[in-house]
């Protein structure tokens, strides 16, 4: 079995896990999540208070120290969504990982990722369903290619929601 394009950053006890569709070409080449300088991911995490400082993409292994994790729907392919094979997304594997590690919140970092994982049309923000005890949230893509749909306010809503969820309580 080929190795993952990018390793999962998952462990039990995380407050929030981010899930994209697949690594972009630059992220795959550099072996880091959200590596393209035009991507707003790392700047937004800091701006909304999810990290205490601006992290560089190469620092992604530090995410659990901030209660955060990372994964993708496609672990074996990379590139723009339109370039991925039709069977690239493994929703069952993602759901299994999420139910096993049970983060408080899983945030899809694009509407396409959320629709692909949930199998139906969705709106941005908190979703009315959960996977096990994990609440689901859909964010506008931080990719520079998706600038038309960019809205940092929804990312702030996520950060506020995560902070309002005390660890270890039933939701």
C-alpha positions as CSV (number, residue, x, y, z in Angstrom):
1,X,0.0,0.0,0.0
2,X,1.5,3.4,-0.9
3,X,2.2,5.8,1.9
4,X,0.0,8.8,2.6
5,X,0.8,12.0,0.8
6,X,0.7,13.8,4.2
7,X,0.6,12.0,7.5
8,X,-2.5,12.4,9.7
9,X,-2.0,14.5,12.8
10,X,-4.5,12.8,15.1
11,X,-4.6,11.7,18.7
12,X,-7.2,11.3,21.3
13,X,-8.3,14.4,23.3
14,X,-8.1,17.0,20.5
15,X,-10.5,20.0,20.5
16,X,-10.5,20.4,16.8
17,X,-9.4,18.5,13.7
18,X,-9.3,20.1,10.3
19,X,-10.1,18.0,7.2
20,X,-9.4,19.1,3.7
21,X,-10.0,17.3,0.4
22,X,-6.4,16.5,-0.5
23,X,-3.0,18.0,-0.3
24,X,-2.3,20.5,-3.0
25,X,0.7,20.0,-5.3
26,X,3.0,22.3,-3.3
27,X,2.0,20.7,0.0
28,X,2.7,17.3,-1.5
29,X,6.1,18.5,-2.8
30,X,7.1,20.1,0.5
31,X,5.5,17.4,2.8
32,X,3.5,20.0,4.7
33,X,-0.2,21.0,5.1
34,X,-1.4,24.2,3.5
35,X,2.1,25.0,2.1
36,X,1.2,27.5,-0.7
37,X,1.9,31.1,0.4
38,X,-1.5,32.2,-1.0
39,X,-3.3,29.8,1.3
40,X,-4.9,31.6,4.3
41,X,-5.0,28.5,6.7
42,X,-2.0,29.3,9.0
43,X,-2.6,33.1,9.1
44,X,-6.3,32.5,9.9
45,X,-5.6,30.0,12.7
46,X,-3.5,32.7,14.4
47,X,-5.9,35.6,13.6
48,X,-8.9,33.8,15.1
49,X,-6.9,32.7,18.2
50,X,-6.6,29.0,17.6
51,X,-2.8,29.2,17.8
52,X,-0.8,31.6,20.0
53,X,1.5,32.5,17.2
54,X,1.7,32.3,13.4
55,X,3.0,28.8,12.6
56,X,4.9,28.0,9.4
57,X,3.5,25.1,7.4
58,X,6.5,22.9,8.3
59,X,5.4,23.2,12.0
60,X,2.2,21.2,11.4
61,X,3.4,18.4,13.7
62,X,3.1,20.9,16.6
63,X,-0.7,21.1,16.1
64,X,-1.6,18.7,18.9
65,X,0.1,20.9,21.5
66,X,-2.7,23.5,20.7
67,X,-5.4,20.8,20.8
68,X,-5.6,20.7,17.0
69,X,-5.2,18.0,14.4
70,X,-5.1,17.6,10.6
71,X,-6.3,15.1,8.0
72,X,-7.7,14.9,4.5
73,X,-10.4,13.0,2.7
74,X,-7.8,11.7,0.2
75,X,-4.6,10.4,1.8
76,X,-3.2,8.8,-1.4
77,X,-3.7,11.6,-4.1
78,X,-2.8,15.2,-4.3
79,X,-3.7,18.2,-6.5
80,X,-6.6,20.4,-7.2
81,X,-10.0,18.8,-6.6
82,X,-10.8,18.7,-10.3
83,X,-7.6,16.7,-10.9
84,X,-8.4,13.9,-8.4
85,X,-9.7,10.5,-9.4
86,X,-13.4,10.0,-8.7
87,X,-12.6,7.5,-6.0
88,X,-10.0,9.6,-4.3
89,X,-12.1,10.4,-1.2
90,X,-12.3,7.7,1.5
91,X,-15.2,8.9,3.7
92,X,-15.5,5.6,5.6
93,X,-11.8,5.8,6.6
94,X,-12.2,9.4,7.7
95,X,-15.3,8.7,9.7
96,X,-13.6,5.7,11.4
97,X,-10.6,7.8,12.4
98,X,-12.9,10.5,13.8
99,X,-15.0,8.1,15.7
100,X,-11.9,6.4,17.1
101,X,-10.0,9.6,18.1
102,X,-13.3,11.5,19.0
103,X,-12.1,15.2,18.7
104,X,-14.7,17.6,20.0
105,X,-15.1,19.2,16.5
106,X,-14.2,18.2,13.0
107,X,-14.0,21.2,10.6
108,X,-14.0,20.6,6.8
109,X,-11.8,23.3,5.3
110,X,-14.0,23.7,2.2
111,X,-17.7,23.2,1.3
112,X,-16.6,20.6,-1.3
113,X,-14.9,18.5,1.5
114,X,-18.1,18.8,3.6
115,X,-20.5,17.9,0.8
116,X,-18.2,15.0,-0.2
117,X,-18.0,13.7,3.4
118,X,-21.7,14.2,4.3
119,X,-23.2,13.3,0.9
120,X,-25.7,16.1,0.7
121,X,-25.9,19.9,0.2
122,X,-24.8,21.9,3.3
123,X,-24.3,25.4,4.5
124,X,-21.2,26.9,6.1
125,X,-21.0,26.7,9.8
126,X,-22.0,24.2,12.5
127,X,-23.9,21.2,11.0
128,X,-27.0,19.7,12.6
129,X,-25.5,16.2,12.8
130,X,-22.5,14.7,14.6
131,X,-20.3,11.7,14.0
132,X,-20.4,10.0,17.3
133,X,-19.6,12.7,19.9
134,X,-17.8,14.9,17.3
135,X,-19.6,18.0,16.1
136,X,-19.2,18.9,12.5
137,X,-18.4,22.3,11.0
138,X,-17.9,23.5,7.4
139,X,-15.6,26.4,6.6
140,X,-14.9,28.4,3.4
141,X,-11.7,27.2,1.8
142,X,-8.5,29.0,2.7
143,X,-7.0,28.3,-0.7
144,X,-6.0,31.2,-2.8
145,X,-8.0,29.6,-5.7
146,X,-11.2,30.0,-3.6
147,X,-10.8,33.6,-2.7
148,X,-14.3,34.5,-4.0
149,X,-15.9,32.4,-1.2
150,X,-13.4,33.4,1.5
151,X,-15.0,34.6,4.8
152,X,-12.8,34.7,7.9
153,X,-15.9,35.4,10.0
154,X,-17.0,31.8,9.7
155,X,-13.5,30.7,10.9
156,X,-14.0,33.1,13.9
157,X,-17.3,31.4,14.6
158,X,-15.6,28.0,14.6
159,X,-12.9,29.3,17.0
160,X,-15.5,30.8,19.3
161,X,-17.5,27.6,19.2
162,X,-14.5,25.4,20.0
163,X,-13.5,27.7,23.0
164,X,-17.1,27.5,24.3
165,X,-17.0,23.7,24.4
166,X,-15.4,22.6,27.7
167,X,-13.3,19.4,27.3
168,X,-14.7,16.1,28.6
169,X,-18.4,17.0,28.7
170,X,-21.3,15.4,26.9
171,X,-22.5,17.4,24.0
